Amino acid sequence: MFLTVKSSTQITWFSYAILRDSLCRKSSLTLAILLDILATIRLALRRLLEV
């Protein structure tokens, strides 16, 4: 069994927390962009069908 220093374990945990937060932020941004694209398409189709 390997012995790990407590600070090493904390650094690893902190690195994983940063990675998780970064992925969540990117995921939220991607979702916002997709929703904006869908809203734009709906608006364009609505205007097209009004004519």
Secondary structure, 3 states (H helix, E strand, C coil): CCCCCHHHHHHHHHHHHHHHHHHHHHHHHHHHHHHHHHHHHHHHHHHHHHC
